[in-house]
Structure formats: structure tokens, C-alpha cells
Amino acid sequence: MKYIVKSIVCILLVLQIGYAQDNKFNEDKLLDRLEVLSSDKFEGRRTGEKGNDLGRAFIIKEFIDLGVDAFNGSYEHAFSFDSRVGSFSAKNVLGLVKGTEFPDKYIVISAHHDHLGKSGDKIFNGADDDASGVSALFAFAEYLKKNPPRHSIILAAFDAEELGLRGAKYFVEKMKESNIVANINMDMISRSAKNELYVVGSRYNKGLKAIIEEFKNPTDTKLLVGHDGTDGKQDWTFSSDHGPFHRAKIPFLYFGNEDHAAYHKPSDDFKDITPKFYKNAVSIIISVFRDLDAKGL
């Protein structure tokens, strides 16, 4: 009997180790890429400005180096719009990882690459908002290279989020005839004094609700369901690039943290992120994605 118990324990340990390894990505590179993208070189990445161009070039180079294909033959997808603050030319950056079983069904994993730019001699580097989400896209690329997905994956770095979710709106409209299974959006996932990551969106879809309720967290960071209109807190249902997906009745999960003192300020810098929380957050999001890709909706 002792040997049977020991064998069962060993099997469980192997399964647990395998689970942890399955969602691995290069944690050092995650931080390095975030530090680069949120550096002064990119001048706050404001839509239509030089720093935004440099940011897109950086994203494209990383996609190419990681073996991510261009979506529909191009990494850059241009659009223009008018707003109360002016007319803008913008570009989403889209990469594709083809699905092994459902190549014509898409899971869109998104973050926004733009931020607020400069004001005088102050640069709004947007480390948490949202260089953190963009760097996580590269972690996903690393994971997908080792773990080919069942569904096709679009890795989307949207532009002009700060100007009214314009890049996501344009993308959703262009893709309205395509079969998008779900959107996983990441915005502000690198900084939390409470070690808490929120997920929004599961209340709107039974399949996603089941995935979140059954989720086995591989980290010590708390994954909380909230900010979804049910708990009296600020409702984030339309607060970032997942909003246009929801309006188009596409299921979504949004991962983010609560606003901090540096939100939309020049002090949103790499030196003040919470590295362990950030690594844990990315590990959690990849794990949830894995369950979604395996089970579908």
C-alpha cells in the first residue's frame, strides 16, 4: 500500500511540474522588453508621433525574431480617424499563429501599444499602461512556439486606445465576417501593491465563467473576479480594448489591476513595476488562455 501511495504522489508531482512548465516563458526577457518599450527613446508612444513609429518597429522586430507571422500579409494595419483633438493616422500591429485544429477560428490576444506621449520636457512612458501588456504578447509568442494552439491566435498590439479605443474598434469592424471565438485583453498588468489581478468578462459568457471558476492558479497572486458591474466598484466592462469586442457580442476576458498613483502620469516608469506580480500575472493569463484554447466556447 505504501508503494501505491508513493506512486500516486509521484504521479501528482510530475503532473504538477508539467502544468507549471507548460505555461513557461522567458521571465527575464519579459522584464527586459518592458523596460525597453517604456524607455525615453519611445517618447511616450503617442499615436501619430515618432515615438509611436519606433514602438511599432520594435514590436514588429520582436514578432519576426519570435517566428510570429504577419496577419493577412502585413504586420501593420493602417487606419485614420478624426477626434475632438485632431485628425490622426494610426497603425495596429497584428501577428498570427495558425491553429492546428481550427485555423479559421480566432482567439485575439490584445494590448495597446500607444500611450500619452510628451508634455513639455516630461515623458509619459506608460510602463504599466500598457507596455506591460505588449511585452506580455511576446511572452505569449514564446509559449505558442512551444505549444502550438488549436485555434488560430491573433496577437494584436492596438493603436489609439488612449484616443477612444480606436484601433480595437477598427479591427473589430474589419473582422466582422470572421469567426472570433474570444478576446483576451491585457492592460495594466505589471504593478500591484496588493498582489491582486482582476479578470472582467466571465459574467457575460457561460463558457468563460466555467473556465474562471474551475481555474487552478499556478501562482500566489490572487485572481479576482470584479470591476464588472456586480460589486459596486468601478465597472471596467468598456474601459479598454475589450470594449468593442463586447459591443460586437464577442466573448472577452480583460485582465488588469486597479489604478495606482502613477496612472496617466510621467511617473508610470519601469522602476516602479512589481516584477514578481507581473511575472505571475502573465503566467495566470497564459494558463487561462490554455484552458480556453483546449475547451473552446
ABEGO torsion letter per residue (X at the ends): XAAAAAAAAAAAAAAAAAAAAAABBBAAAAAAAAAAAABAAAGGGBBGBAAAAAAAAAAAAAAAAAGBBBBGGBABBBBBBBBAAEBBBBBBBBBBBBBAABAABBBBBBBBABBAEBBEABBBAGAAOAAAAAAAAAAAAAAAAABBBABBBBBBBBBGAAAGGAAAAAAAAAAAABBBABBBBBBGAABBAAGBBBBBGAAABAAAAAAAAABBBABABBBBBEGAGAAGBBBAAAABAAAAAAAAGBBBBBBBBBBBAABGBAABBAAABBAAAAAAAAAAAAAAAAAAAAAEX
